């Protein structure tokens, strides 16, 4: 499953059609919002990929897709002192 903007699709339409012929679904976005799904004619009645299903739900207004890319790496925070579990148990006494 690929996501492509309208401008990119316009510039490389042949490439994306070739990928569609091989069975891949492509979600077309306009300003980051999904507007269409290009899929092989054989599977035109069913959407196979999760991204395409989410794009359909977003187009219907049932879900909102994230506007930012997911975090690549989360840094762990080290805390000094007694463990939090111990503090919670002491507070309960």
N, CA, C and O of each residue as an XYZ file, in Angstrom:
372
protein
N       0.857     -1.174      0.000
C       0.000      0.000      0.000
C       0.894      1.225      0.000
O       1.820      1.338      0.804
N       0.608      2.129     -0.902
C       1.352      3.373     -1.004
C       0.407      4.548     -0.874
O      -0.785      4.446     -1.167
N       0.950      5.648     -0.435
C       0.219      6.901     -0.405
C       0.978      7.875     -1.290
O       2.202      7.975     -1.206
N       0.257      8.588     -2.130
C       0.902      9.505     -3.059
C       0.058     10.765     -3.186
O      -1.171     10.703     -3.189
N       0.726     11.907     -3.290
C       0.038     13.170     -3.495
C      -0.384     13.319     -4.953
O       0.128     12.632     -5.837
N      -1.307     14.210     -5.183
C      -1.837     14.413     -6.539
C      -0.734     14.830     -7.500
O      -0.668     14.328     -8.622
N       0.129     15.740     -7.072
C       1.190     16.231     -7.954
C       2.156     15.108     -8.327
O       2.530     14.964     -9.491
N       2.558     14.311     -7.328
C       3.452     13.184     -7.580
C       2.795     12.156     -8.504
O       3.445     11.615     -9.399
N       1.519     11.892     -8.287
C       0.794     10.951     -9.140
C       0.750     11.454    -10.578
O       0.933     10.682    -11.519
N       0.512     12.733    -10.739
C       0.453     13.321    -12.080
C       1.807     13.184    -12.788
O       1.869     12.868    -13.977
N       2.885     13.426    -12.040
C       4.214     13.375    -12.643
C       4.673     11.953    -12.975
O       5.457     11.762    -13.905
N       4.193     10.953    -12.225
C       4.659      9.578    -12.422
C       3.492      8.598    -12.562
O       3.519      7.503    -12.000
N       2.493      8.994    -13.301
C       1.287      8.179    -13.445
C       1.587      6.789    -13.977
O       1.043      5.811    -13.464
N       2.431      6.673    -14.984
C       2.746      5.371    -15.565
C       3.334      4.432    -14.527
O       2.976      3.255    -14.482
N       4.221      4.932    -13.703
C       4.848      4.117    -12.665
C       3.794      3.597    -11.677
O       3.815      2.423    -11.309
N       2.882      4.465    -11.252
C       1.860      4.062    -10.287
C       0.839      3.109    -10.909
O       0.338      2.215    -10.227
N       0.527      3.286    -12.182
C      -0.369      2.344    -12.857
C       0.280      0.970    -12.982
O      -0.392     -0.053    -12.850
N       1.573      0.948    -13.233
C       2.299     -0.326    -13.308
C       2.235     -1.046    -11.959
O       2.026     -2.258    -11.906
N       2.414     -0.296    -10.874
C       2.339     -0.897     -9.537
C       0.922     -1.391     -9.240
O       0.745     -2.414     -8.579
N      -0.072     -0.671     -9.723
C      -1.466     -1.085     -9.523
C      -1.754     -2.380    -10.287
O      -2.453     -3.259     -9.783
N      -1.221     -2.494    -11.489
C      -1.397     -3.723    -12.263
C      -0.816     -4.930    -11.539
O      -1.302     -6.049    -11.702
N       0.217     -4.707    -10.743
C       0.857     -5.789     -9.990
C       0.091     -6.131     -8.721
O       0.495     -7.022     -7.974
N      -1.012     -5.427     -8.469
C      -1.861     -5.772     -7.333
C      -1.809     -4.802     -6.168
O      -2.488     -5.027     -5.166
N      -1.041     -3.744     -6.256
C      -0.913     -2.799     -5.144
C      -2.029     -1.755     -5.167
O      -2.421     -1.278     -6.232
N      -2.531     -1.410     -3.997
C      -3.505     -0.323     -3.879
C      -2.752      0.961     -3.563
O      -1.764      0.944     -2.829
N      -3.217      2.063     -4.115
C      -2.560      3.354     -3.907
C      -3.601      4.354     -3.437
O      -4.638      4.531     -4.077
N      -3.322      5.005     -2.316
C      -4.198      6.047     -1.792
C      -3.679      7.382     -2.311
O      -2.501      7.700     -2.146
N      -4.547      8.155     -2.933
C      -4.193      9.463     -3.477
C      -4.619     10.523     -2.468
O      -5.762     10.537     -2.010
N      -3.688     11.408     -2.128
C      -3.991     12.460     -1.166
C      -3.907     13.831     -1.818
O      -3.174     14.048     -2.783
N      -4.679     14.739     -1.257
C      -4.644     16.130     -1.684
C      -4.449     16.964     -0.427
O      -5.313     17.009      0.449
N      -3.300     17.621     -0.354
C      -2.925     18.391      0.846
C      -2.957     17.533      2.105
O      -3.373     17.985      3.172
N      -2.509     16.282      1.960
C      -2.413     15.386      3.096
C      -3.672     14.621      3.450
O      -3.643     13.767      4.336
N      -4.769     14.905      2.783
C      -6.027     14.204      3.058
C      -6.338     13.225      1.931
O      -6.234     13.580      0.757
N      -6.720     11.994      2.278
C      -7.012     11.020      1.239
C      -8.268     11.396      0.458
O      -9.288     11.771      1.038
N      -8.177     11.289     -0.869
C      -9.314     11.637     -1.719
C      -9.721     10.496     -2.649
O     -10.845     10.482     -3.152
N      -8.816      9.536     -2.884
C      -9.149      8.453     -3.809
C      -8.267      7.246     -3.532
O      -7.216      7.340     -2.898
N      -8.735      6.109     -4.032
C      -7.966      4.870     -3.969
C      -7.878      4.319     -5.379
O      -8.892      4.135     -6.053
N      -6.664      4.059     -5.813
C      -6.458      3.407     -7.108
C      -6.125      1.962     -6.790
O      -5.194      1.676     -6.037
N      -6.900      1.052     -7.375
C      -6.692     -0.368     -7.101
C      -6.880     -1.168     -8.376
O      -7.494     -0.688     -9.329
N      -6.355     -2.382     -8.400
C      -6.527     -3.214     -9.588
C      -8.004     -3.483     -9.867
O      -8.809     -3.573     -8.940
N      -8.346     -3.608    -11.102
C      -9.736     -3.807    -11.505
C     -10.307     -5.101    -10.938
O     -11.510     -5.185    -10.694
N      -9.465     -6.113    -10.724
C      -9.941     -7.389    -10.200
C     -10.498     -7.248     -8.782
O     -11.428     -7.966     -8.415
N      -9.950     -6.346     -7.991
C     -10.394     -6.201     -6.607
C     -11.176     -4.904     -6.399
O     -11.199     -4.363     -5.293
N     -11.805     -4.414     -7.438
C     -12.480     -3.121     -7.360
C     -13.634     -3.107     -6.365
O     -14.000     -2.035     -5.883
N     -14.207     -4.233     -6.045
C     -15.322     -4.267     -5.102
C     -14.859     -4.335     -3.656
O     -15.594     -3.929     -2.756
N     -13.653     -4.840     -3.415
C     -13.164     -4.956     -2.045
C     -11.860     -4.202     -1.881
O     -11.013     -4.188     -2.774
N     -11.718     -3.583     -0.736
C     -10.475     -2.897     -0.407
C      -9.696     -3.825      0.509
O     -10.199     -4.241      1.552
N      -8.473     -4.148      0.122
C      -7.709     -5.143      0.842
C      -6.871     -4.572      1.977
O      -6.775     -5.196      3.034
N      -6.274     -3.430      1.795
C      -5.302     -2.943      2.761
C      -5.936     -2.068      3.840
O      -6.986     -1.459      3.635
N      -5.280     -2.023      4.977
C      -5.741     -1.223      6.101
C      -5.713      0.267      5.764
O      -6.633      1.003      6.120
N      -4.656      0.710      5.077
C      -4.549      2.125      4.714
C      -5.703      2.569      3.820
O      -6.232      3.669      3.981
N      -6.088      1.718      2.886
C      -7.201      2.064      2.003
C      -8.513      2.115      2.772
O      -9.350      2.980      2.513
N      -8.699      1.193      3.717
C      -9.913      1.206      4.536
C      -9.965      2.466      5.394
O     -11.021      3.083      5.532
N      -8.826      2.846      5.969
C      -8.776      4.072      6.771
C      -9.032      5.304      5.910
O      -9.699      6.243      6.344
N      -8.499      5.296      4.690
C      -8.733      6.423      3.782
C     -10.210      6.550      3.451
O     -10.735      7.661      3.381
N     -10.890      5.423      3.247
C     -12.324      5.452      2.960
C     -13.094      6.013      4.159
O     -13.982      6.850      3.993
N     -12.753      5.553      5.365
C     -13.426      6.048      6.568
C     -13.165      7.544      6.776
O     -14.057      8.277      7.203
N     -11.950      7.992      6.474
C     -11.636      9.414      6.602
C     -12.433     10.239      5.596
O     -12.907     11.328      5.918
N     -12.578      9.725      4.392
C     -13.355     10.432      3.375
C     -14.822     10.528      3.772
O     -15.500     11.492      3.418
N     -15.315      9.533      4.506
C     -16.697      9.552      4.983
C     -16.857     10.399      6.239
O     -17.979     10.652      6.677
N     -15.752     10.837      6.818
C     -15.805     11.655      8.025
C     -15.961     10.847      9.305
O     -16.286     11.408     10.351
N     -15.736      9.550      9.240
C     -15.903      8.700     10.423
C     -14.672      8.673     11.316
O     -14.791      8.460     12.523
N     -13.498      8.885     10.746
C     -12.256      8.944     11.520
C     -11.443     10.119     11.024
O     -11.656     10.614      9.917
N     -10.515     10.560     11.844
C      -9.576     11.579     11.387
C      -8.177     10.972     11.435
O      -7.782     10.367     12.431
N      -7.450     11.139     10.365
C      -6.123     10.569     10.249
C      -5.106     11.481     10.926
O      -5.329     12.688     11.020
N      -3.996     10.923     11.398
C      -2.979     11.758     12.048
C      -2.387     12.758     11.062
O      -2.240     12.470      9.874
N      -2.052     13.926     11.574
C      -1.496     14.964     10.708
C       0.024     14.999     10.756
O       0.661     15.606      9.896
N       0.607     14.347     11.763
C       2.064     14.313     11.867
C       2.561     12.882     11.725
O       1.819     11.920     11.924
N       3.836     12.770     11.375
C       4.452     11.448     11.281
C       4.634     10.897     12.699
O       4.823     11.666     13.641
N       4.580      9.588     12.853
C       4.776      9.022     14.189
C       6.192      9.271     14.694
O       7.120      9.475     13.911
N       6.340      9.250     16.005
C       7.662      9.445     16.598
C       8.572      8.296     16.200
O       8.172      7.132     16.227
N       9.783      8.630     15.835
C      10.714      7.594     15.418
C      11.382      6.939     16.616
O      11.591      5.726     16.634
N      11.710      7.734     17.603
C      12.409      7.186     18.753
C      11.973      7.943     19.993
O      11.915      9.173     19.996
N      11.674      7.216     21.022
C      11.279      7.832     22.277
C      12.422      7.646     23.259
O      12.909      6.533     23.454
N      12.844      8.731     23.869
C      13.955      8.678     24.806
C      13.420      8.357     26.195
O      12.462      8.976     26.658
N      14.042      7.386     26.857
C      13.636      7.021     28.202
C      14.089      8.074     29.201
O      15.163      8.657     29.053
N      13.281      8.315     30.203
C      13.615      9.285     31.242
C      14.017      8.513     32.485
O      13.281      7.636     32.938
N      15.156      8.824     33.030
C      15.626      8.161     34.246
C      15.255      9.029     35.447
O      15.499     10.235     35.463
N      14.663      8.389     36.443
C      14.241      9.093     37.645
C      15.020      8.532     38.815
O      15.110      7.316     38.985
N      15.583      9.417     39.621
C      16.331      8.982     40.794
C      15.437      9.044     42.018
O      14.486      9.822     42.082
N      15.764      8.212     42.975
C      14.990      8.211     44.208
C      14.252      6.906     44.376
O      14.473      5.951     43.631
N      13.363      6.868     45.371
C      12.634      5.612     45.622
C      11.693      5.298     44.465
O      11.259      6.185     43.730
N      11.396      4.024     44.328
C      10.495      3.609     43.259
C       9.100      4.165     43.505
O       8.680      4.334     44.650
N       8.399      4.444     42.436
C       7.063      5.020     42.539
C       6.103      4.038     43.201
O       5.229      4.444     43.967
N       6.259      2.761     42.912
C       5.382      1.760     43.515
C       5.507      1.785     45.040
O       4.510      1.658     45.751
N       6.722      1.947     45.532
C       6.932      2.005     46.981
C       6.248      3.243     47.567
O       5.640      3.179     48.635
N       6.354      4.357     46.862
C       5.720      5.589     47.342
C       4.189      5.433     47.375
O       3.543      5.906     48.309
N       3.626      4.795     46.396
C       2.174      4.594     46.349
C       1.736      3.697     47.510
O       0.726      3.971     48.158
N       2.486      2.635     47.771
C       2.141      1.733     48.882
C       2.235      2.468     50.205
O       1.384      2.278     51.074
N       3.241      3.297     50.376
C       3.385      4.053     51.632
C       2.244      5.063     51.802
O       1.779      5.291     52.919
N       1.805      5.654     50.721
C       0.695      6.615     50.802
C      -0.607      5.939     51.202
O      -1.461      6.556     51.838
N      -0.758      4.687     50.834
C      -1.985      3.969     51.151
C      -2.059      3.566     52.614
O      -3.146      3.269     53.109
N      -0.949      3.547     53.311
C      -0.936      3.134     54.723
C      -1.409      4.208     55.628
O      -1.456      4.016     56.843
